[in-house]
Amino acid sequence: MRDDSDPREAPAGKIRMGISACLLGRKVRYDGGHKQDRYITDTLGQFFDYVPVCPEVEYGLSVPREPMHLAGSVEDPRLVTIHTGIDHTAGMKKWAAQKLDELARQGLSGYIFKTRSPSSGMRGVKVYMGSGPPVHRGVGIFAAAFMKRFPLIPVEDEGRLHDPGLRENFIERVFVFERWREFIRSQATLGGLVEFHARHKLLVMAHSPKHLSALGRLVGNAKGYGQGLGDAYIETLMEGLRLIATNRKNTNVLHHIAGYFKKDLSGDDKEELLEVIEWYHRGLIPLVVPVTLLNHYARRYDKTYLKGQYFLNPHPVELMLRNHV
């Protein structure tokens, strides 16, 4: 079983996360400014050890500098300066290849890119294709290279992190990927994989029952997969988790968990639990409310299986991610 990068532990138990340097407040933008995001630095920063990258400055351009944009085709854009038309595509790609070798040794479990940047935008970047208006379908030169080199590492841009559902999905995937890295470092055995899968079952169910079935088949037929088992498992897992856990799918999981208490709860408690789940289903309360109640019952009635389920505890409560979904 392999990992995407060489493991290195982040300080104080934090998860190592790549990030566009300007989002941390570093004055590296073309105009000498920055785009500090306080949610990223102050809230997420409690749990992530950031590895800042500014492709344009590290490639060798000055601050300030002439702005650049993508030009040519969406599939193979060129990175050129806006006024003088200097083409930096080849140089940026050469630098990116070297930088990715360096980042491979950093043990990253996620990356936050700068929205719409011609070097670091991961989607929706303007591409000028001629005399007409630009199309918003490009990918920054460095971001494209990163995602091709590390297809399993969760990535997002800071603009989309303002959407509660996308934010929760991204952070959840980062924590799952970090747990996988820890599994590879510490107990990459078949028994360890069985336990890893068991604890993530309900979480995957909330994203994609189809992928949960596929993962179950991988684990169930583990001896037939040999050395490729770990690769097949993590690829399938991360693919499934990229699908958003919708209200409907979460509700199905909540009902599934409620079934574990059918012999424990009184009639009134059952009615209250089902009512709370229905309120969530109707969008009247956030997911944190039924999850908190189910966690309470899991502890009260000592449901070992449920207490170990990451669906009920996917990330630190201090992030309050499920207060808004």
C-alpha positions in Angstrom: 0.0 0.0 0.0 1.4 3.4 -1.0 0.8 7.0 -0.1 0.9 10.0 -2.4 3.9 11.6 -0.7 6.6 10.9 1.8 5.3 11.2 5.3 6.5 14.0 7.6 4.7 14.9 10.8 3.4 18.4 11.2 4.1 20.3 14.4 1.8 19.9 17.4 -0.2 17.2 15.7 -1.5 19.6 13.0 -2.4 18.4 9.5 0.0 19.7 6.9 -1.9 21.8 4.2 -0.5 23.4 1.1 -1.9 26.9 0.4 -1.5 29.9 -1.9 0.8 32.3 0.1 -1.3 35.4 -0.4 -4.2 33.8 1.5 -2.0 33.9 4.6 -1.4 37.6 4.3 1.9 37.5 2.5 2.3 40.4 0.2 3.2 38.5 -2.9 0.5 39.5 -5.4 1.3 41.3 -8.6 0.2 44.6 -7.1 2.2 44.1 -3.9 -0.8 43.2 -1.9 -2.3 40.1 -0.3 -5.6 38.3 0.0 -5.6 37.2 3.6 -8.5 35.1 4.5 -9.2 35.3 8.3 -11.3 32.0 8.3 -8.3 30.2 6.8 -5.7 31.8 9.1 -7.7 32.1 12.4 -10.1 29.2 12.4 -8.7 26.5 10.1 -5.2 27.5 11.2 -5.8 26.0 14.7 -5.7 22.6 13.1 -3.6 23.0 9.9 0.1 23.6 9.5 0.3 25.6 6.3 2.9 25.2 3.6 2.7 28.5 1.6 3.4 28.6 -2.1 3.5 31.5 -4.5 4.2 30.1 -7.9 4.9 33.4 -9.6 7.3 34.7 -6.9 9.1 31.4 -6.4 9.4 31.0 -10.2 11.4 34.3 -10.1 9.0 37.2 -10.8 9.2 40.4 -8.8 6.7 42.1 -6.4 5.1 44.1 -7.8 5.0 42.8 -11.4 3.1 43.0 -14.6 -0.1 41.0 -14.2 -0.6 37.8 -16.3 -3.5 35.8 -17.7 -4.1 32.6 -19.5 -4.4 32.7 -23.3 -4.9 30.3 -26.2 -6.9 27.1 -25.5 -8.7 25.9 -22.4 -7.0 22.5 -22.8 -3.4 23.8 -23.1 -3.3 27.5 -22.1 -0.3 29.8 -22.1 0.6 32.0 -19.2 1.4 35.4 -20.7 1.8 39.0 -19.3 -1.1 41.2 -20.1 0.6 44.2 -21.6 3.9 43.0 -23.0 2.8 39.5 -24.0 5.8 37.7 -22.5 5.1 34.0 -22.4 6.1 32.4 -19.1 4.4 29.0 -19.7 7.5 26.9 -20.2 9.4 28.5 -17.3 6.4 28.1 -15.0 6.0 24.4 -15.9 9.6 23.7 -15.4 9.6 25.4 -12.0 6.3 23.6 -11.1 7.8 20.2 -11.8 10.7 20.9 -9.4 8.3 22.4 -6.8 6.1 19.3 -6.8 9.1 17.1 -6.1 9.7 19.3 -3.0 6.0 19.2 -2.0 6.0 15.4 -2.3 8.3 15.4 0.7 6.0 17.6 2.8 3.3 15.1 3.6 0.4 17.3 2.5 -3.2 16.1 3.2 -4.9 19.0 1.4 -4.3 22.2 -0.6 -6.2 25.5 -0.8 -5.7 27.4 -4.0 -6.3 31.1 -4.9 -9.5 31.6 -6.8 -9.2 32.6 -10.5 -5.4 32.9 -10.3 -3.7 32.2 -13.7 -1.1 30.2 -11.9 -3.1 28.8 -8.9 -6.7 28.8 -9.8 -8.1 25.3 -9.8 -11.2 26.0 -11.9 -13.1 28.9 -13.6 -9.9 30.8 -14.5 -10.3 33.2 -17.4 -8.8 32.1 -20.7 -8.5 34.6 -23.5 -8.9 32.8 -26.8 -9.0 35.6 -29.3 -10.7 38.9 -29.9 -13.9 37.9 -28.0 -14.6 37.8 -24.3 -12.7 35.3 -22.2 -14.2 31.9 -21.2 -14.2 31.0 -17.5 -13.1 27.4 -17.9 -9.4 27.4 -17.4 -7.1 26.0 -14.7 -4.0 27.7 -13.4 -0.7 26.3 -14.7 0.6 25.3 -11.2 -2.8 24.1 -9.9 -3.2 21.9 -13.0 0.3 20.4 -12.5 -0.4 19.8 -8.7 -3.8 18.1 -9.3 -2.3 15.8 -12.0 0.7 14.9 -9.8 -1.4 14.3 -6.6 -4.9 13.3 -7.8 -5.9 11.9 -4.4 -5.0 14.9 -2.2 -8.2 17.0 -1.5 -8.0 20.5 -3.1 -10.3 23.5 -3.0 -10.1 27.2 -3.6 -10.8 29.8 -1.0 -13.8 31.3 -2.7 -15.7 28.0 -2.6 -14.8 27.6 1.1 -17.5 30.3 1.8 -20.1 27.7 0.8 -21.0 25.7 3.9 -21.6 22.5 2.1 -18.4 22.7 0.0 -16.4 23.7 3.0 -17.6 20.8 5.1 -17.0 18.4 2.3 -13.4 19.6 1.7 -12.4 19.6 5.4 -14.0 16.2 5.9 -12.0 14.8 3.0 -8.8 16.3 4.4 -9.3 14.6 7.7 -10.1 11.3 6.0 -6.9 11.5 3.9 -4.8 12.4 6.9 -6.2 9.3 8.7 -5.3 7.2 5.7 -1.8 8.6 5.8 -1.6 7.7 9.4 -2.9 4.2 8.7 -0.1 3.8 6.0 2.5 5.0 8.5 1.4 2.8 11.4 -0.6 -0.2 10.6 -0.8 -0.9 6.9 -2.1 -4.5 7.4 -5.2 -6.2 6.1 -6.6 -6.2 9.7 -5.9 -2.5 9.9 -7.7 -1.9 6.6 -10.7 -3.8 7.8 -10.9 -1.6 10.9 -10.3 1.6 8.8 -13.1 0.6 6.5 -15.5 -0.3 9.3 -15.1 3.1 11.0 -15.7 5.0 7.8 -18.7 3.0 6.6 -21.5 5.4 7.6 -19.5 8.4 6.4 -19.1 6.9 3.0 -22.8 5.9 3.0 -23.7 9.6 3.4 -21.7 10.4 0.2 -22.2 7.5 -2.0 -23.8 4.1 -1.3 -22.5 2.9 -4.6 -18.9 3.6 -3.5 -19.5 2.0 -0.1 -20.5 -1.2 -1.9 -17.4 -1.1 -4.1 -15.2 -0.6 -1.0 -16.9 -3.4 0.7 -16.1 -5.7 -2.2 -12.5 -4.6 -2.2 -12.1 -5.4 1.5 -14.2 -8.6 1.3 -12.0 -10.0 -1.6 -8.8 -8.5 -0.2 -6.6 -11.6 -0.8 -7.3 -11.4 -4.5 -6.0 -7.9 -4.9 -2.4 -8.3 -3.6 -0.2 -5.2 -3.4 -2.7 -3.1 -5.3 -5.4 -3.3 -2.7 -4.4 -0.1 -0.8 -4.2 1.9 -4.0 -7.6 0.7 -5.2 -9.2 1.3 -1.8 -8.0 4.9 -1.3 -8.8 5.8 -4.9 -12.3 4.6 -4.6 -12.7 6.1 -1.2 -11.6 9.6 -2.2 -13.7 9.4 -5.4 -16.8 8.7 -3.4 -16.2 11.4 -0.8 -15.9 14.0 -3.5 -19.7 13.6 -4.0 -21.6 15.9 -1.7 -23.4 14.4 1.3 -26.9 15.7 0.6 -29.7 16.3 3.0 -31.5 13.2 1.7 -28.4 10.9 2.0 -27.6 12.2 5.5 -31.2 11.6 6.5 -30.9 8.0 5.4 -27.8 7.5 7.5 -29.4 9.2 10.5 -32.4 6.7 10.3 -29.9 3.9 9.9 -28.1 4.9 13.1 -31.5 5.4 14.9 -32.2 1.7 14.2 -29.4 0.7 16.6 -31.5 2.1 19.5 -34.8 0.5 18.8 -34.5 -1.8 21.9 -33.0 0.9 24.1 -35.2 4.0 23.8 -38.5 4.7 25.4 -41.5 5.5 23.2 -41.1 9.2 24.0 -37.4 9.2 23.2 -37.9 7.4 19.9 -40.6 9.9 19.0 -38.3 12.8 19.8 -35.3 11.3 17.9 -37.4 10.7 14.8 -38.9 14.2 15.1 -35.4 15.8 15.2 -34.3 13.8 12.2 -37.4 14.9 10.3 -36.7 18.6 11.3 -33.3 18.2 9.8 -34.7 16.5 6.7 -37.0 19.5 6.2 -34.2 22.0 6.6 -35.4 23.4 9.9 -32.3 22.6 11.9 -28.6 21.9 11.0 -27.0 18.4 10.9 -25.2 19.0 14.2 -28.5 18.7 16.1 -29.5 15.1 15.3 -25.8 14.1 15.3 -25.3 15.5 18.8 -28.4 13.6 20.0 -27.2 10.3 18.4 -23.8 10.8 19.9 -25.4 11.2 23.3 -27.4 7.9 22.9 -24.3 6.1 21.6 -22.4 7.0 24.8 -25.4 6.4 27.1 -26.1 2.9 25.7 -22.4 2.1 25.0 -22.8 1.3 21.3 -19.1 0.6 20.6 -19.6 0.4 16.8 -21.3 3.8 16.7 -18.9 5.4 19.0 -16.2 4.6 16.5 -18.0 5.9 13.5 -16.5 8.9 11.9 -19.8 10.0 10.5 -20.7 11.1 14.1 -17.3 12.7 14.7 -15.6 13.5 11.3 -13.7 16.6 12.4 -13.1 18.8 15.4 -16.3 20.3 16.8 -14.5 23.6 17.2 -14.8 24.1 13.4 -18.6 24.0 13.7 -18.8 22.8 10.1 -22.1 20.9 10.7 -23.7 23.9 12.3 -24.4 25.3 8.8 -25.3 22.2 6.7 
